[in-house]
């Protein structure tokens, strides 16, 4: 087979088709680039790990450029080859590309990712929201997928229905929010007022801005809801309260009161119950455990994309340690009981761990490390 002639024929047909077609143009591009990528792999002997910049790729690029013009650089051919190889990693992935309408430029952005589940997430998102290249790049850069709860990721992978509120990432990135010394609620409020579209997009899908500092009267007193939104997907009002401290029990009572007010005074019969979003600087998982209102969502927020990696890195550190915690605590309990006597059961050690976590009250809490620091010297003998 003359691979070069086959590749040239496909690209010529695609170029001609672009001039006369409008409908399903993206699918035709993907189909053409898929076929070219397949031929390139076959021409290179089918070796998946073959170097992209080898002499064959350079030769094809030079000839195509001379005969057809610009648009066929070595890099472009590499991307076509990479696209084909990506579809071969998972049969459902190959079928997905045939069923979605997504631009080649967005495909190139997504192909930089390595996790297939993450790739599928951004493919669906780009197709559903018709994201531009810049919008997609922003979401990838802010690690939107990584900020989703693991249970939500499983549901998305199984293509199960996920509610709008469950899709709210954690942490929420307020990109562009800057402060010099101390962050205050007024600073956050001002940024949201100046960037309502960015804020709504940071929360997820379907949010529209209603008003900030929404004035309500409860009894003889006036109160102000920090941010009032409406979500057209869940068909409900959304009350947002901003805090620059860790989560406190009075925050829960406050937002629940505001939610009830909106349900009684603003909500129509055809609306669903109001949702509440508490934005805090530091979470308190012990307090969250006792929130019995499913409509209240608590999320951390950070002020720049640079902090995302640091935040997620801390979470991964704790999760990784947790995998070994159970067996190690059991081992320590056994050795302590043997060497020191009763009073060092696994239950007791876990209570000490909980005490440390309660004492720290922060997402950067590393209770297991504290246990190791406490007992470490005993086991160095």
N, C-alpha and C positions, 0 to 999 in steps of 0.2 A: 504494500500500500504506500502511495506517495502521501505521507502525512502533511507535508507542507501544502500541497494543492487542495487537500480536503479542508485544512484550516482556513486557507484563503477563500475557498468557496463559501464556507459558512459565514465568514466575516463580511464578504461582499454582499451576500443575500441579506444579512442583517442591516447593513448600511443602506441598501436600497429600500428595504422595508421601512426604515425609520422615516424616510421622506414621504411615504404615502399612508402610513398608518398613524392612528391616534389611540385607538382602543387597545388595551392590554399590551402596550409597548414595553412595559417593564418585564412582563413574563417572557416576551420574545427575546429581549436582551439576555435574560438569565438562561434561557434555553440555548442560545447561541454560545454564550460563554461557558456553559456546562459542557457542551459538545467539543469546544475548542480545548478546554482543560482536559477532557478525557483523551483526546488525540495526543496532546502533549505528554501525558503520562505514558501512553502506549509507545510514543516515539522514543521516550527515554528508557524504555524497557520495563515500564510498570513499577519502577522502584519508587516507593513513596518518599524515601528520604534522599532522593537525588537532589543535587544542588540546583537551585533555581537559576543561578547565573552561569550555567555551563555553556559550552560553545554552541550547542544546538539551539538553545533559547536565544542566544545573541544572533545567530545566523537567521533564524525565523523573523526576529524583530527587525533586523536590517532589511531583509527582502520585502517584508510586508510594508515597511515604511516607504521604501523606494517605489513600490508598485501601487500602494493604496493611500499613502499619505500619513499624516500624524495620527496618533492614538493607539499605536501598537508597540510601545516601548517594552523593554525586557520586564520592567516592573508590572506592566499591564498583563503581560502573558503569565507572569508569576502568579498574579491574583486569580486569573482564570483557572490556572492549574490548582491553586489552593482551594478555590471554590468547589471544583470537582471532588477533590480529596475530602473536603468537609462533608459533602453529601454522602460519601461512602462510609463514613464513620457510624452512621445510624440510618437504617431504612426509613424510619418515620421522618427524619430530617429531609431526605430527598423528596418525599411526598409533600412535605410542607412547602418547599420552594415552588412547587407547581400550583399550590392553592392560594398563595398570598400575592399581593400586589405591592412590591417594595422595590425601591430604586437600587441600581447597582452601587451608587456611592454609599448608601446605607449598608449594603452587604459588605462592602470593603471595611467599614467601621466595625461591624460586628465580627468579621473574620479575625480581628486582632485578639479576640477572646479565646480562651482555651477550654473553659468549662462548657460542655454541651447543653446543660440545663440552663446556664446563663445565656448562651447563644439563643436558645429557643425562646426564652423570656423576652429578650430584646427584639427578636423577629416578630413575635406576636404583638408586642407593644408598638413597634414601628408601623406594622400593618394596620392595627386597630386605630391608632391616633394620627396616622399619616404624618409621621414626624419628618421634619427636615433633617439634613445631615447634621447641622449645628445643634438642633434640639436633641437628637439621638446621642451625639457626642457628649453633651452636657450630662445626660442621664447616666451614661456609662462612666464618665469621669467622676461623678458624685457617688458611684457605687450603689445605685438604687437597688439593684437585685440583692446585693450582699446585706443591705439594711432591712430586708424583709425577714419576718419571723420564719424559722425553719419549718414550722407546721404549714404556713402559707405556701412556702416553696413546694412542699410535698403535694399540696392540693393543686397548685398550678401545673406541676409535672403530670399529675393524674388527670388533668383537664377537668377538675371539679370546680364547681361554682364557688367563688370567693367574694365575700361582701366588700363593699367599698371601704368601710372602716378598717377591715383587716389588712387592706393594701397600703395603709399609711406606714411609710418606712420609719425605722428607728435606728439612728437619730434622724431628725429632720434637718436638712441643710438650708440655712438662710444665707445663701450665697451673696456676698457683697456687703453684708452687715459688718460694720467696723466700729470699734470704740477704743478710746485711748486708755483710760484708767479703770473705771468700774462700769460694768454693764448694768443698766437699769431698765425697768419696764418701759419707761418713756422712750428710750433709745430703740428698743425692739419694736414698740408700737409705731414709732415714726418711720422706721424702715418698711414695715408692712404697709402703712398708709401710702408710702411713696412707690412701693413695688407690689401692689395687690395681685397682679397676674403671676409674678414670680412666686409669691407666697402660696397661692392656690395650686400652682403647678407642683410645688415642693410637697404638698400634702398628698397629691395623687390625682385621680380622675374625677371629673364632674363637679369640681368646686367653683362656685361663683361668689364674688365679693358683694356683700350687701351694705355694711356700714361698720365703721370702727367707733368705739365709745358710744354704743347704742344705749340711749337713755331709757330707763324703765322706772316705774314707780311702784314700790312695794310698801303698802301702808302709807305713812306720811313721809317716807324717805325715798330719795332718788338714788338709784344705783346705775352703774354703767358697765355694760358687757364689753369686754375688750375688743373682740372681733365677732361680728355676726356674718355667717356665710350661709349659702344654700347649696345643697348637692342635688343636681337634677337626675342623677342616676339612682340614688337612694330615695329621692323625692322627700327630703327632709331638711329642716333648718339645722345649722351646726353652730354651736356656741364655742368660741375659742377663748380661753383664759391664759394669759402669759404670766409666768413666774420666773424670777431670776434666782431662786433658791431651790433647795431640794423639795420634793413632794411632801406636803403636810396635810394632816387630816382636815384642817379648816378649808383647804383648797377644794377638797372633794365636796364638802357641804355647800360651799359658795357656788360652784358650777352646777351642782344638782338643783339648787334653788333657781338659778337662771334658766336652766333647761325646763323646769316645771313652769316657770313664768311664760316662756315662749310657747310651750304646749297649750297653755290655757288662753293666752291672749293673741298670739300670732298664727299658730298652726290652724290650718283648715281641715275639714273632715277628710279630704282626699290626700292629705299629707301624712307621712309616717312620723313616728315619734322623733323628737329632737335628739341629736347626738351632741356629746360634749367632748372637746379635745383640750386636755391640760398640757400645756407646754412648760416643761420644767428643765432646770439646768442639771439636776441630779435626781435619779429615780430612787424610789424606796419600795423594793419588792415586797417587803413585809406588810406595808400599808396597802399596796395594790391587792394583796391576797384577800383583803377584807372589804373590797369595793363590791357591793352586791348589785350595782346598777350596770348592766351590760352596755349601756349607751355611753358610758364614760371611758374615754381612751386617754392613756397617759403616755406621752412621748418626750424623750430628751430632744433638745435642739442644740446645734452647734453653729458657729458663725462663719465657718469657711470650709472649703473642700479639703484643705490641707489637714484638717483635724479628723476627717473621716477615717483615713488609714490608721491613725493613732487610736481612735475609738474602737474600731473593729479589731485591731490588733490586740487591744486589752481584753476584749471579749473572747477572742480565740485562745489567748493565753489561759484564761480561767477555764474554758471548756476543755482544753487539752489536759490541764491538771486534773480536772474532775474525773476524767476517764481512769486515772490511776489512783484517785483518792480512796475509793472503796477498799481495794485490796491492800493498799498501804496502811490505812487506818487499822484494818484487821490485823495486819502483821505487827504494827506498833503496839496494839492492845495486848496481843499475845506475849510479846517480849517484855512489856512493862509489868504485866501480871506475873510472869515468871521471875523477874528480877526484883520487883518491889512489892508484890502481893496484890490483894484485891483492891478494887476501886478504879480500875483503868479499862473498863469494858469499852467496846466500840461505841456504845450509846453515850457514854460519858465524853469520849473524845469528840463525838459529833456535836454534843452540847457546847463544848469549849469552842468549837469551830463557829457555831451559830452565834455565840457570845461575841466573838471577834468581829463577825460580819455585822452584827447589830451595833457594835461600838463604832465601827468605821462608817456604816451607813452609806456607802458609796459604790458606784459601779467599778471603781478602781480597787475595790477591796480584794485582797488576795489571801483569804483565810487559810488556805492550805499551806501557803508559804510561811505564815505565822506559826502554824503547828510544827512545821519542819524546823524553824528557827528555835522554837521552844524545846523540842525534844532532840534536835540534832546532836548536841554535845554528848548525850547519853549513849548514842550508838556509834560514836567515833572510837570507843575503846576497842 
